[in-house]
Amino acid sequence: HSKNSELIIQELYGKLIMFNFCKTIVGGIAVKQQEYWKYEYKLNVKMAMCICREFWCSQTLAAPEVEKMLLNYLVPIRDNRTFPRDTVKKSAIAFNSRIA
């Protein structure tokens, strides 16, 4: 959202650091697979990003609370999906307009 080139780089580094922080948290949590589940499950990455951002900004959540919150959002791993996915074309937002 900035126009200064140094601030754009700072925003990119900030997003990269937040992504790496979240992937480290998600990678450290083991999902216990239940015998009666039809599929294997993994953590929902989108919700993990939201929860990690809340943890980073609020400073009121403790690490065990974050782990419990993340384990509430599981998605199944479905192999051999063959149907074509609907793609929505979005226009790219160029950074050049911000620098000029």
Distance bins in CASP14 RR format, pairs under 12 A and 6 or more apart:
PFRMAT RR
TARGET T0000
AUTHOR 0000-0000-0000
RMODE 2
METHOD distances of the structure
MODEL  1
1 7 0 0 0 0 1 0 0 0 0 0 0
1 8 0 0 0 0 1 0 0 0 0 0 0
1 10 0 0 0 0 0 1 0 0 0 0 0
1 11 1 0 0 1 0 0 0 0 0 0 0
1 12 0 0 0 0 0 1 0 0 0 0 0
1 15 0 0 0 0 0 1 0 0 0 0 0
1 93 0 0 0 0 0 1 0 0 0 0 0
1 95 0 0 0 0 0 1 0 0 0 0 0
1 97 0 0 0 0 0 1 0 0 0 0 0
1 98 1 0 0 1 0 0 0 0 0 0 0
2 8 1 0 1 0 0 0 0 0 0 0 0
2 9 0 0 0 0 1 0 0 0 0 0 0
2 10 1 0 0 1 0 0 0 0 0 0 0
2 11 1 0 0 1 0 0 0 0 0 0 0
2 12 0 0 0 0 0 1 0 0 0 0 0
2 95 0 0 0 0 1 0 0 0 0 0 0
2 97 0 0 0 0 0 1 0 0 0 0 0
2 98 1 0 0 1 0 0 0 0 0 0 0
2 99 0 0 0 0 1 0 0 0 0 0 0
3 11 0 0 0 0 0 1 0 0 0 0 0
3 95 0 0 0 0 1 0 0 0 0 0 0
3 96 0 0 0 0 0 1 0 0 0 0 0
3 97 0 0 0 0 1 0 0 0 0 0 0
3 98 1 0 1 0 0 0 0 0 0 0 0
3 99 1 0 0 1 0 0 0 0 0 0 0
3 100 0 0 0 0 1 0 0 0 0 0 0
4 10 0 0 0 0 1 0 0 0 0 0 0
4 11 0 0 0 0 0 1 0 0 0 0 0
4 95 0 0 0 0 0 1 0 0 0 0 0
4 98 0 0 0 0 1 0 0 0 0 0 0
4 99 0 0 0 0 1 0 0 0 0 0 0
4 100 0 0 0 0 0 1 0 0 0 0 0
5 11 0 0 0 0 0 1 0 0 0 0 0
5 12 0 0 0 0 0 1 0 0 0 0 0
5 95 0 0 0 0 1 0 0 0 0 0 0
5 96 0 0 0 0 0 1 0 0 0 0 0
5 98 0 0 0 0 1 0 0 0 0 0 0
5 99 1 0 1 0 0 0 0 0 0 0 0
5 100 0 0 0 0 0 1 0 0 0 0 0
6 12 0 0 0 0 0 1 0 0 0 0 0
6 13 0 0 0 0 0 1 0 0 0 0 0
6 98 0 0 0 0 0 1 0 0 0 0 0
6 99 0 0 0 0 0 1 0 0 0 0 0
7 13 0 0 0 0 0 1 0 0 0 0 0
7 14 0 0 0 0 0 1 0 0 0 0 0
7 95 0 0 0 0 0 1 0 0 0 0 0
7 98 0 0 0 0 1 0 0 0 0 0 0
7 99 0 0 0 0 0 1 0 0 0 0 0
8 14 0 0 0 0 0 1 0 0 0 0 0
8 15 0 0 0 0 0 1 0 0 0 0 0
8 94 0 0 0 0 0 1 0 0 0 0 0
8 95 1 0 1 0 0 0 0 0 0 0 0
8 96 0 0 0 0 0 1 0 0 0 0 0
8 97 0 0 0 0 0 1 0 0 0 0 0
8 98 1 0 0 1 0 0 0 0 0 0 0
8 99 1 0 0 1 0 0 0 0 0 0 0
8 100 0 0 0 0 0 1 0 0 0 0 0
9 15 0 0 0 0 0 1 0 0 0 0 0
9 16 0 0 0 0 0 1 0 0 0 0 0
9 95 0 0 0 0 1 0 0 0 0 0 0
9 98 0 0 0 0 0 1 0 0 0 0 0
9 99 0 0 0 0 0 1 0 0 0 0 0
10 16 0 0 0 0 0 1 0 0 0 0 0
10 17 0 0 0 0 0 1 0 0 0 0 0
11 17 0 0 0 0 0 1 0 0 0 0 0
11 18 0 0 0 0 0 1 0 0 0 0 0
11 95 0 0 0 0 1 0 0 0 0 0 0
11 98 0 0 0 0 1 0 0 0 0 0 0
12 18 0 0 0 0 0 1 0 0 0 0 0
12 19 0 0 0 0 0 1 0 0 0 0 0
12 95 0 0 0 0 1 0 0 0 0 0 0
12 98 0 0 0 0 0 1 0 0 0 0 0
13 19 0 0 0 0 0 1 0 0 0 0 0
13 20 0 0 0 0 0 1 0 0 0 0 0
14 20 0 0 0 0 1 0 0 0 0 0 0
14 21 0 0 0 0 1 0 0 0 0 0 0
14 22 0 0 0 0 0 1 0 0 0 0 0
14 53 0 0 0 0 0 1 0 0 0 0 0
14 56 0 0 0 0 0 1 0 0 0 0 0
15 21 0 0 0 0 0 1 0 0 0 0 0
15 22 0 0 0 0 0 1 0 0 0 0 0
15 49 0 0 0 0 0 1 0 0 0 0 0
15 53 0 0 0 0 0 1 0 0 0 0 0
16 22 0 0 0 0 0 1 0 0 0 0 0
16 23 0 0 0 0 0 1 0 0 0 0 0
17 23 0 0 0 0 0 1 0 0 0 0 0
17 24 0 0 0 0 0 1 0 0 0 0 0
17 52 0 0 0 0 0 1 0 0 0 0 0
17 53 0 0 0 0 0 1 0 0 0 0 0
17 56 0 0 0 0 1 0 0 0 0 0 0
18 24 0 0 0 0 0 1 0 0 0 0 0
18 25 0 0 0 0 0 1 0 0 0 0 0
18 48 0 0 0 0 0 1 0 0 0 0 0
18 49 1 0 0 1 0 0 0 0 0 0 0
18 50 0 0 0 0 0 1 0 0 0 0 0
18 52 1 0 0 1 0 0 0 0 0 0 0
18 53 1 0 0 1 0 0 0 0 0 0 0
18 54 0 0 0 0 0 1 0 0 0 0 0
18 55 0 0 0 0 0 1 0 0 0 0 0
18 56 1 0 0 1 0 0 0 0 0 0 0
18 57 0 0 0 0 0 1 0 0 0 0 0
19 25 0 0 0 0 0 1 0 0 0 0 0
19 26 0 0 0 0 0 1 0 0 0 0 0
19 45 0 0 0 0 1 0 0 0 0 0 0
19 48 0 0 0 0 0 1 0 0 0 0 0
19 49 1 0 0 1 0 0 0 0 0 0 0
19 52 0 0 0 0 1 0 0 0 0 0 0
19 53 0 0 0 0 0 1 0 0 0 0 0
19 56 0 0 0 0 0 1 0 0 0 0 0
20 26 0 0 0 0 0 1 0 0 0 0 0
20 27 0 0 0 0 0 1 0 0 0 0 0
20 49 0 0 0 0 0 1 0 0 0 0 0
20 52 0 0 0 0 0 1 0 0 0 0 0
21 27 0 0 0 0 0 1 0 0 0 0 0
21 28 0 0 0 0 0 1 0 0 0 0 0
21 48 0 0 0 0 0 1 0 0 0 0 0
21 49 0 0 0 0 1 0 0 0 0 0 0
21 51 0 0 0 0 0 1 0 0 0 0 0
21 52 1 0 0 1 0 0 0 0 0 0 0
21 53 0 0 0 0 1 0 0 0 0 0 0
21 55 0 0 0 0 1 0 0 0 0 0 0
21 56 1 0 0 1 0 0 0 0 0 0 0
21 57 0 0 0 0 0 1 0 0 0 0 0
21 66 0 0 0 0 0 1 0 0 0 0 0
22 28 0 0 0 0 0 1 0 0 0 0 0
22 29 0 0 0 0 0 1 0 0 0 0 0
22 43 0 0 0 0 0 1 0 0 0 0 0
22 44 0 0 0 0 0 1 0 0 0 0 0
22 45 1 0 0 1 0 0 0 0 0 0 0
22 46 0 0 0 0 0 1 0 0 0 0 0
22 47 0 0 0 0 0 1 0 0 0 0 0
22 48 1 0 1 0 0 0 0 0 0 0 0
22 49 1 0 1 0 0 0 0 0 0 0 0
22 50 0 0 0 0 1 0 0 0 0 0 0
22 51 0 0 0 0 1 0 0 0 0 0 0
22 52 1 0 1 0 0 0 0 0 0 0 0
22 53 1 0 0 1 0 0 0 0 0 0 0
22 54 0 0 0 0 0 1 0 0 0 0 0
22 55 0 0 0 0 1 0 0 0 0 0 0
22 56 0 0 0 0 1 0 0 0 0 0 0
22 66 0 0 0 0 0 1 0 0 0 0 0
22 70 0 0 0 0 1 0 0 0 0 0 0
23 29 0 0 0 0 0 1 0 0 0 0 0
23 43 0 0 0 0 0 1 0 0 0 0 0
23 45 0 0 0 0 1 0 0 0 0 0 0
23 48 0 0 0 0 1 0 0 0 0 0 0
23 49 0 0 0 0 1 0 0 0 0 0 0
23 52 0 0 0 0 1 0 0 0 0 0 0
24 48 0 0 0 0 0 1 0 0 0 0 0
24 52 0 0 0 0 1 0 0 0 0 0 0
25 43 0 0 0 0 1 0 0 0 0 0 0
25 45 0 0 0 0 0 1 0 0 0 0 0
25 48 1 0 0 1 0 0 0 0 0 0 0
25 49 0 0 0 0 1 0 0 0 0 0 0
25 51 0 0 0 0 1 0 0 0 0 0 0
25 52 1 0 1 0 0 0 0 0 0 0 0
25 53 0 0 0 0 0 1 0 0 0 0 0
25 54 0 0 0 0 0 1 0 0 0 0 0
25 55 0 0 0 0 1 0 0 0 0 0 0
25 56 0 0 0 0 0 1 0 0 0 0 0
25 61 0 0 0 0 0 1 0 0 0 0 0
25 63 0 0 0 0 1 0 0 0 0 0 0
25 66 1 0 0 1 0 0 0 0 0 0 0
25 67 0 0 0 0 1 0 0 0 0 0 0
25 69 0 0 0 0 0 1 0 0 0 0 0
25 70 1 0 0 1 0 0 0 0 0 0 0
25 71 0 0 0 0 0 1 0 0 0 0 0
26 42 0 0 0 0 1 0 0 0 0 0 0
26 43 1 0 1 0 0 0 0 0 0 0 0
26 44 0 0 0 0 1 0 0 0 0 0 0
26 45 1 0 0 1 0 0 0 0 0 0 0
26 46 0 0 0 0 0 1 0 0 0 0 0
26 47 0 0 0 0 0 1 0 0 0 0 0
26 48 1 0 1 0 0 0 0 0 0 0 0
26 49 0 0 0 0 1 0 0 0 0 0 0
26 51 0 0 0 0 1 0 0 0 0 0 0
26 52 0 0 0 0 1 0 0 0 0 0 0
26 66 0 0 0 0 0 1 0 0 0 0 0
26 67 0 0 0 0 0 1 0 0 0 0 0
26 70 1 0 0 1 0 0 0 0 0 0 0
26 71 0 0 0 0 0 1 0 0 0 0 0
26 73 0 0 0 0 0 1 0 0 0 0 0
26 74 0 0 0 0 0 1 0 0 0 0 0
27 42 0 0 0 0 1 0 0 0 0 0 0
27 43 0 0 0 0 1 0 0 0 0 0 0
27 45 0 0 0 0 0 1 0 0 0 0 0
27 48 0 0 0 0 1 0 0 0 0 0 0
27 52 0 0 0 0 0 1 0 0 0 0 0
27 67 0 0 0 0 0 1 0 0 0 0 0
27 70 0 0 0 0 0 1 0 0 0 0 0
28 43 0 0 0 0 1 0 0 0 0 0 0
28 48 0 0 0 0 0 1 0 0 0 0 0
28 63 0 0 0 0 0 1 0 0 0 0 0
28 66 0 0 0 0 0 1 0 0 0 0 0
28 67 0 0 0 0 1 0 0 0 0 0 0
28 70 0 0 0 0 1 0 0 0 0 0 0
28 71 0 0 0 0 0 1 0 0 0 0 0
29 41 0 0 0 0 0 1 0 0 0 0 0
29 42 0 0 0 0 0 1 0 0 0 0 0
29 43 1 0 0 1 0 0 0 0 0 0 0
29 44 0 0 0 0 0 1 0 0 0 0 0
29 45 0 0 0 0 0 1 0 0 0 0 0
29 48 0 0 0 0 1 0 0 0 0 0 0
29 51 0 0 0 0 0 1 0 0 0 0 0
29 52 0 0 0 0 0 1 0 0 0 0 0
29 63 0 0 0 0 0 1 0 0 0 0 0
29 64 0 0 0 0 0 1 0 0 0 0 0
29 66 0 0 0 0 1 0 0 0 0 0 0
29 67 1 0 1 0 0 0 0 0 0 0 0
29 68 0 0 0 0 0 1 0 0 0 0 0
29 69 0 0 0 0 0 1 0 0 0 0 0
29 70 1 0 1 0 0 0 0 0 0 0 0
29 71 1 0 0 1 0 0 0 0 0 0 0
29 72 0 0 0 0 0 1 0 0 0 0 0
29 73 0 0 0 0 0 1 0 0 0 0 0
29 74 0 0 0 0 0 1 0 0 0 0 0
30 41 0 0 0 0 0 1 0 0 0 0 0
30 42 0 0 0 0 0 1 0 0 0 0 0
30 43 0 0 0 0 1 0 0 0 0 0 0
30 67 0 0 0 0 0 1 0 0 0 0 0
30 70 0 0 0 0 0 1 0 0 0 0 0
30 71 0 0 0 0 1 0 0 0 0 0 0
31 37 0 0 0 0 0 1 0 0 0 0 0
31 39 0 0 0 0 0 1 0 0 0 0 0
31 40 0 0 0 0 1 0 0 0 0 0 0
31 41 1 0 1 0 0 0 0 0 0 0 0
31 42 1 0 0 1 0 0 0 0 0 0 0
31 43 1 0 0 1 0 0 0 0 0 0 0
31 44 0 0 0 0 0 1 0 0 0 0 0
31 48 0 0 0 0 0 1 0 0 0 0 0
31 67 0 0 0 0 0 1 0 0 0 0 0
31 70 0 0 0 0 1 0 0 0 0 0 0
31 71 1 0 0 1 0 0 0 0 0 0 0
31 72 0 0 0 0 0 1 0 0 0 0 0
31 73 0 0 0 0 0 1 0 0 0 0 0
31 74 1 0 0 1 0 0 0 0 0 0 0
31 75 0 0 0 0 0 1 0 0 0 0 0
31 76 0 0 0 0 0 1 0 0 0 0 0
31 77 0 0 0 0 1 0 0 0 0 0 0
32 40 0 0 0 0 0 1 0 0 0 0 0
32 41 0 0 0 0 1 0 0 0 0 0 0
32 71 0 0 0 0 1 0 0 0 0 0 0
32 74 0 0 0 0 0 1 0 0 0 0 0
33 39 0 0 0 0 1 0 0 0 0 0 0
33 40 1 0 1 0 0 0 0 0 0 0 0
33 41 1 0 0 1 0 0 0 0 0 0 0
33 42 0 0 0 0 0 1 0 0 0 0 0
33 74 0 0 0 0 0 1 0 0 0 0 0
33 76 0 0 0 0 0 1 0 0 0 0 0
33 77 0 0 0 0 0 1 0 0 0 0 0
34 40 0 0 0 0 1 0 0 0 0 0 0
34 41 0 0 0 0 1 0 0 0 0 0 0
34 74 0 0 0 0 0 1 0 0 0 0 0
34 76 0 0 0 0 0 1 0 0 0 0 0
37 74 0 0 0 0 1 0 0 0 0 0 0
37 76 1 0 0 1 0 0 0 0 0 0 0
37 77 0 0 0 0 0 1 0 0 0 0 0
38 76 1 0 0 1 0 0 0 0 0 0 0
38 77 0 0 0 0 0 1 0 0 0 0 0
38 78 0 0 0 0 1 0 0 0 0 0 0
38 79 0 0 0 0 0 1 0 0 0 0 0
39 74 0 0 0 0 1 0 0 0 0 0 0
39 75 0 0 0 0 1 0 0 0 0 0 0
39 76 1 1 0 0 0 0 0 0 0 0 0
39 77 1 0 1 0 0 0 0 0 0 0 0
39 78 1 0 0 1 0 0 0 0 0 0 0
39 79 0 0 0 0 1 0 0 0 0 0 0
39 80 0 0 0 0 0 1 0 0 0 0 0
39 81 0 0 0 0 0 1 0 0 0 0 0
40 74 0 0 0 0 1 0 0 0 0 0 0
40 75 0 0 0 0 0 1 0 0 0 0 0
40 76 1 0 0 1 0 0 0 0 0 0 0
40 77 1 0 1 0 0 0 0 0 0 0 0
40 78 0 0 0 0 1 0 0 0 0 0 0
40 79 0 0 0 0 1 0 0 0 0 0 0
41 71 0 0 0 0 1 0 0 0 0 0 0
41 72 0 0 0 0 0 1 0 0 0 0 0
41 73 0 0 0 0 0 1 0 0 0 0 0
41 74 1 0 1 0 0 0 0 0 0 0 0
41 75 1 0 0 1 0 0 0 0 0 0 0
41 76 1 0 1 0 0 0 0 0 0 0 0
41 77 1 0 0 1 0 0 0 0 0 0 0
41 78 0 0 0 0 0 1 0 0 0 0 0
42 48 0 0 0 0 0 1 0 0 0 0 0
42 70 0 0 0 0 0 1 0 0 0 0 0
42 71 0 0 0 0 0 1 0 0 0 0 0
42 73 0 0 0 0 0 1 0 0 0 0 0
42 74 1 0 0 1 0 0 0 0 0 0 0
42 75 1 0 0 1 0 0 0 0 0 0 0
42 76 0 0 0 0 1 0 0 0 0 0 0
42 77 1 0 1 0 0 0 0 0 0 0 0
42 78 0 0 0 0 0 1 0 0 0 0 0
43 49 0 0 0 0 0 1 0 0 0 0 0
43 51 0 0 0 0 1 0 0 0 0 0 0
43 52 0 0 0 0 0 1 0 0 0 0 0
43 66 0 0 0 0 0 1 0 0 0 0 0
43 67 0 0 0 0 0 1 0 0 0 0 0
43 69 0 0 0 0 0 1 0 0 0 0 0
43 70 1 0 1 0 0 0 0 0 0 0 0
43 71 1 0 0 1 0 0 0 0 0 0 0
43 72 0 0 0 0 1 0 0 0 0 0 0
43 73 1 0 0 1 0 0 0 0 0 0 0
43 74 1 0 0 1 0 0 0 0 0 0 0
43 75 1 0 0 1 0 0 0 0 0 0 0
43 76 0 0 0 0 0 1 0 0 0 0 0
43 77 0 0 0 0 0 1 0 0 0 0 0
44 50 0 0 0 0 1 0 0 0 0 0 0
44 51 0 0 0 0 1 0 0 0 0 0 0
44 69 0 0 0 0 0 1 0 0 0 0 0
44 70 0 0 0 0 1 0 0 0 0 0 0
44 71 0 0 0 0 0 1 0 0 0 0 0
44 72 0 0 0 0 1 0 0 0 0 0 0
44 73 1 0 1 0 0 0 0 0 0 0 0
44 74 1 0 0 1 0 0 0 0 0 0 0
44 75 1 0 1 0 0 0 0 0 0 0 0
44 76 0 0 0 0 0 1 0 0 0 0 0
44 77 0 0 0 0 0 1 0 0 0 0 0
45 51 0 0 0 0 0 1 0 0 0 0 0
45 52 0 0 0 0 0 1 0 0 0 0 0
45 70 0 0 0 0 0 1 0 0 0 0 0
45 73 0 0 0 0 1 0 0 0 0 0 0
45 74 0 0 0 0 0 1 0 0 0 0 0
45 75 0 0 0 0 1 0 0 0 0 0 0
46 52 0 0 0 0 0 1 0 0 0 0 0
46 53 0 0 0 0 0 1 0 0 0 0 0
46 70 0 0 0 0 0 1 0 0 0 0 0
46 73 0 0 0 0 1 0 0 0 0 0 0
46 75 0 0 0 0 1 0 0 0 0 0 0
47 53 0 0 0 0 0 1 0 0 0 0 0
47 54 0 0 0 0 0 1 0 0 0 0 0
47 66 0 0 0 0 0 1 0 0 0 0 0
47 69 0 0 0 0 1 0 0 0 0 0 0
47 70 1 0 0 1 0 0 0 0 0 0 0
47 71 0 0 0 0 0 1 0 0 0 0 0
47 72 0 0 0 0 1 0 0 0 0 0 0
47 73 1 0 1 0 0 0 0 0 0 0 0
47 74 0 0 0 0 1 0 0 0 0 0 0
47 75 0 0 0 0 1 0 0 0 0 0 0
48 54 0 0 0 0 0 1 0 0 0 0 0
48 55 0 0 0 0 0 1 0 0 0 0 0
48 66 0 0 0 0 1 0 0 0 0 0 0
48 67 0 0 0 0 0 1 0 0 0 0 0
48 69 0 0 0 0 1 0 0 0 0 0 0
48 70 1 0 1 0 0 0 0 0 0 0 0
48 71 0 0 0 0 0 1 0 0 0 0 0
48 72 0 0 0 0 0 1 0 0 0 0 0
48 73 1 0 0 1 0 0 0 0 0 0 0
48 74 0 0 0 0 0 1 0 0 0 0 0
48 75 0 0 0 0 0 1 0 0 0 0 0
49 55 0 0 0 0 0 1 0 0 0 0 0
49 56 0 0 0 0 0 1 0 0 0 0 0
49 70 0 0 0 0 0 1 0 0 0 0 0
49 73 0 0 0 0 0 1 0 0 0 0 0
50 56 0 0 0 0 0 1 0 0 0 0 0
50 57 0 0 0 0 0 1 0 0 0 0 0
50 58 0 0 0 0 0 1 0 0 0 0 0
50 66 0 0 0 0 0 1 0 0 0 0 0
50 69 0 0 0 0 1 0 0 0 0 0 0
50 70 0 0 0 0 0 1 0 0 0 0 0
50 73 0 0 0 0 1 0 0 0 0 0 0
51 57 0 0 0 0 0 1 0 0 0 0 0
51 58 0 0 0 0 0 1 0 0 0 0 0
51 61 0 0 0 0 1 0 0 0 0 0 0
51 63 0 0 0 0 0 1 0 0 0 0 0
51 65 0 0 0 0 1 0 0 0 0 0 0
51 66 1 0 0 1 0 0 0 0 0 0 0
51 67 0 0 0 0 1 0 0 0 0 0 0
51 68 0 0 0 0 0 1 0 0 0 0 0
51 69 1 0 1 0 0 0 0 0 0 0 0
51 70 1 0 1 0 0 0 0 0 0 0 0
51 71 0 0 0 0 0 1 0 0 0 0 0
51 72 0 0 0 0 1 0 0 0 0 0 0
51 73 1 0 0 1 0 0 0 0 0 0 0
52 58 0 0 0 0 0 1 0 0 0 0 0
52 61 0 0 0 0 1 0 0 0 0 0 0
52 63 0 0 0 0 0 1 0 0 0 0 0
52 66 1 0 0 1 0 0 0 0 0 0 0
52 67 0 0 0 0 0 1 0 0 0 0 0
52 69 0 0 0 0 1 0 0 0 0 0 0
52 70 0 0 0 0 1 0 0 0 0 0 0
52 73 0 0 0 0 0 1 0 0 0 0 0
53 61 0 0 0 0 0 1 0 0 0 0 0
53 66 0 0 0 0 0 1 0 0 0 0 0
54 60 0 0 0 0 1 0 0 0 0 0 0
54 61 1 0 0 1 0 0 0 0 0 0 0
54 65 0 0 0 0 0 1 0 0 0 0 0
54 66 0 0 0 0 1 0 0 0 0 0 0
54 69 0 0 0 0 1 0 0 0 0 0 0
54 70 0 0 0 0 0 1 0 0 0 0 0
55 61 1 0 1 0 0 0 0 0 0 0 0
55 62 0 0 0 0 1 0 0 0 0 0 0
55 63 0 0 0 0 1 0 0 0 0 0 0
55 64 0 0 0 0 0 1 0 0 0 0 0
55 65 0 0 0 0 1 0 0 0 0 0 0
55 66 1 0 1 0 0 0 0 0 0 0 0
55 67 0 0 0 0 0 1 0 0 0 0 0
55 68 0 0 0 0 0 1 0 0 0 0 0
55 69 0 0 0 0 1 0 0 0 0 0 0
55 70 0 0 0 0 1 0 0 0 0 0 0
56 66 0 0 0 0 0 1 0 0 0 0 0
58 65 0 0 0 0 0 1 0 0 0 0 0
58 66 0 0 0 0 0 1 0 0 0 0 0
59 66 0 0 0 0 0 1 0 0 0 0 0
60 66 0 0 0 0 0 1 0 0 0 0 0
61 67 0 0 0 0 0 1 0 0 0 0 0
61 68 0 0 0 0 0 1 0 0 0 0 0
61 69 1 0 0 1 0 0 0 0 0 0 0
61 70 0 0 0 0 0 1 0 0 0 0 0
62 68 0 0 0 0 1 0 0 0 0 0 0
62 69 0 0 0 0 0 1 0 0 0 0 0
63 69 0 0 0 0 0 1 0 0 0 0 0
63 70 0 0 0 0 0 1 0 0 0 0 0
64 70 0 0 0 0 0 1 0 0 0 0 0
64 71 0 0 0 0 0 1 0 0 0 0 0
65 71 0 0 0 0 0 1 0 0 0 0 0
65 72 0 0 0 0 0 1 0 0 0 0 0
66 72 0 0 0 0 0 1 0 0 0 0 0
66 73 0 0 0 0 0 1 0 0 0 0 0
67 73 0 0 0 0 0 1 0 0 0 0 0
94 100 0 0 0 0 0 1 0 0 0 0 0
END
